[in-house]
Amino acid sequence: FHYIIILKILKHQKRSISTSFYGCIINSVGRNFHYTIFYLIKRHVVWYNVIDEKTLKGCDYMSNNDYILNLLNIKDRNIFICQNSINDLDIKGIKHKVIEGILTYIPDYCPCCGCVNDSHNDIIKWGFRKNCKVKIPDVSNCKSLLILHKQRFFCKNCNNTFLAETSLVDRNKNISNNTELKIRLELMSKQSEKDIALRTNVSVSKVDRVLNEISSHTVLRHSSL
């Protein structure tokens, strides 16, 4: 009975026992059973809590990972928060909430040659690029930083490697799109660029670049009258 329930959970999460399933804890509370499913991703354990079978049938449950992503307003479900990885660190005299996460998924194709990933003979996982620092908006008025380990892939067709991409932050950037949106909203009010940079934990030049980007689309610029 419990094995069938676990298979339903894995099917709903679109996961396989052979690839990432780590274990399960079953607690009996009256006539209900509480399931805690563990996955092993890059030597870190990610767990999902399922209240009971009725909740499972309605597919109306969230994992601890989902709760943290929802709190941080991160929409990408390919990001997994590591267990016991939220720490308070002092960076340049400022207290930061440092959160460690992993970005991994199965790519559909190779961005270098366009090879479609149909089998294990096309694209394989090729380690991680570790400690990618991403600046995210403040949490409870505390500066926040996401340490993201990005999955690297290897294409057997063109012998090139590429990194996993996310909607959280653009390629080759360390400032999240949510932080850039906050800068744009702050620029709508009358205040200095230095104050905005201090509140959003970015440099003044970054705020100036965002302002110039907005102005280039809204203001007509002429070289002469």
C-alpha positions in Angstrom: 0.0 0.0 0.0 2.7 2.5 1.0 4.8 1.6 -2.0 1.9 2.5 -4.3 1.4 5.8 -2.6 5.2 6.6 -3.0 5.0 5.8 -6.7 2.0 8.2 -7.0 4.1 11.0 -5.3 7.1 10.3 -7.6 4.8 10.3 -10.6 3.3 13.6 -9.6 6.7 15.1 -9.0 7.9 13.7 -12.4 10.8 11.8 -10.8 12.2 8.3 -11.0 13.2 6.0 -8.2 16.4 5.0 -10.0 17.7 8.6 -10.5 17.0 10.6 -7.4 14.8 8.8 -4.8 16.7 8.6 -1.5 14.2 7.3 1.1 10.8 7.8 2.8 9.6 8.2 6.3 6.0 7.2 7.1 4.4 8.4 10.3 1.0 7.1 11.5 -1.4 9.7 13.0 -4.6 8.0 13.8 -6.0 6.6 10.5 -3.9 9.0 8.4 -0.3 8.5 7.3 2.3 11.3 6.9 4.8 10.7 4.1 8.2 12.5 3.9 9.9 11.7 0.5 13.6 12.4 0.3 15.6 13.0 -3.0 19.3 13.1 -3.3 20.5 15.9 -5.6 24.3 16.6 -5.8 24.8 15.0 -2.4 22.2 17.2 -0.8 18.9 15.9 0.5 15.7 17.6 -0.6 12.5 16.5 1.0 8.8 16.7 0.3 6.0 16.5 2.9 2.7 14.9 2.0 0.0 15.1 4.7 -2.2 12.2 3.8 -3.6 10.2 0.9 -6.5 12.7 0.5 -4.1 15.5 0.1 -2.2 13.4 -2.5 -5.4 12.7 -4.5 -6.1 16.4 -4.7 -2.5 17.2 -5.7 -2.7 20.2 -3.3 0.5 20.0 -1.3 3.8 21.9 -1.3 7.3 20.7 -0.3 9.6 22.5 2.0 11.6 23.5 -1.1 8.4 25.0 -2.7 7.7 27.0 0.5 11.1 28.6 0.4 10.9 29.3 -3.4 7.5 30.8 -2.8 8.8 33.0 0.0 11.7 34.2 -2.2 9.3 34.7 -5.1 11.3 32.3 -7.4 9.1 30.9 -10.1 11.7 28.4 -11.5 10.9 25.0 -10.2 14.3 23.6 -11.4 16.0 25.3 -8.5 16.3 23.2 -5.3 17.2 24.7 -2.0 19.7 22.6 -0.1 18.9 21.2 3.3 20.1 23.4 6.3 21.7 25.8 3.9 20.2 29.2 5.0 22.8 31.0 7.1 23.5 34.5 8.4 26.9 35.8 7.2 28.7 39.1 7.6 29.8 40.3 4.1 31.7 43.6 4.1 30.2 44.6 7.4 26.6 43.9 6.3 24.5 41.0 7.6 23.3 38.8 4.7 20.9 35.9 4.5 22.9 33.4 2.4 20.8 30.7 0.7 22.4 27.8 -1.1 20.6 26.1 -4.0 21.0 23.8 -7.0 19.9 24.4 -10.6 19.5 21.2 -12.5 17.1 19.7 -15.1 17.1 17.6 -18.2 17.7 19.8 -21.3 15.5 19.4 -24.4 18.3 20.3 -26.9 21.9 21.6 -27.2 22.0 25.4 -27.6 25.4 25.0 -29.4 24.4 22.7 -32.2 20.7 22.2 -31.8 20.9 18.5 -31.2 17.7 17.1 -29.6 18.2 15.3 -26.4 16.4 12.0 -27.1 18.6 9.6 -25.2 21.6 9.3 -22.9 23.8 9.2 -26.0 23.0 12.8 -26.9 23.4 15.1 -23.8 24.7 14.1 -20.4 25.3 15.9 -17.1 28.8 17.1 -16.7 29.3 18.4 -13.2 28.4 21.8 -11.8 29.6 25.3 -11.9 29.7 26.0 -8.2 29.1 29.2 -6.1 27.4 31.4 -8.6 26.3 34.4 -6.5 23.0 35.9 -7.4 21.7 39.0 -5.7 18.0 38.7 -4.8 15.6 41.1 -3.1 15.7 41.6 0.7 14.0 39.1 2.9 12.5 40.7 6.1 14.6 43.8 5.5 17.8 41.7 5.4 20.2 41.6 2.5 19.9 38.3 0.7 22.2 36.3 -1.5 21.6 33.1 -3.4 24.6 30.8 -3.9 23.5 28.8 -7.0 25.3 25.6 -8.2 24.4 25.4 -11.9 24.4 22.1 -13.7 26.8 21.7 -16.6 25.9 19.6 -19.6 28.0 17.9 -22.3 26.8 17.4 -25.8 28.2 14.2 -27.4 27.2 15.5 -30.9 29.4 18.7 -30.9 31.6 17.9 -27.9 30.7 21.3 -26.3 29.5 22.0 -22.7 26.9 24.4 -21.7 25.3 25.6 -18.4 21.7 25.3 -17.2 19.7 28.5 -17.5 17.0 29.9 -15.3 14.4 32.6 -15.5 15.7 33.9 -12.2 18.7 35.6 -13.7 19.9 36.3 -17.2 23.0 34.6 -18.6 26.4 36.0 -17.4 24.7 38.2 -14.8 24.7 38.1 -11.0 21.7 40.4 -10.3 18.3 38.7 -10.4 15.5 39.9 -12.6 13.4 40.6 -9.5 16.1 42.9 -8.2 16.2 44.7 -11.5 12.5 45.1 -11.4 12.8 46.6 -7.9 15.3 49.1 -9.2 12.9 50.1 -11.9 10.1 50.6 -9.4 12.4 52.6 -7.1 13.3 54.9 -10.1 9.6 55.9 -10.4 9.9 58.0 -7.2 12.1 61.1 -6.6 15.3 60.0 -4.9 19.0 59.7 -5.6 20.6 56.8 -7.4 22.9 56.3 -4.4 19.9 55.7 -2.1 18.4 53.2 -4.6 21.7 51.4 -4.8 22.0 51.2 -1.0 18.5 49.7 -0.7 18.8 47.2 -3.5 22.3 46.1 -2.6 23.8 47.0 -6.0 26.3 49.5 -7.3 25.4 53.1 -8.3 26.6 52.4 -11.9 24.1 49.5 -12.1 21.2 51.9 -11.2 22.5 54.3 -13.8 22.6 51.7 -16.5 19.0 50.7 -15.7 17.9 54.3 -15.8 19.7 54.8 -19.2 18.0 51.7 -20.5 14.6 53.0 -19.5 15.3 56.5 -20.9 16.5 55.1 -24.3 13.0 53.6 -24.8 10.9 56.5 -23.5 12.8 59.7 -24.4 13.5 60.9 -27.9 17.2 61.6 -28.2 18.5 64.0 -30.9 22.1 64.9 -31.7 20.9 68.5 -32.5 17.8 70.7 -32.5 
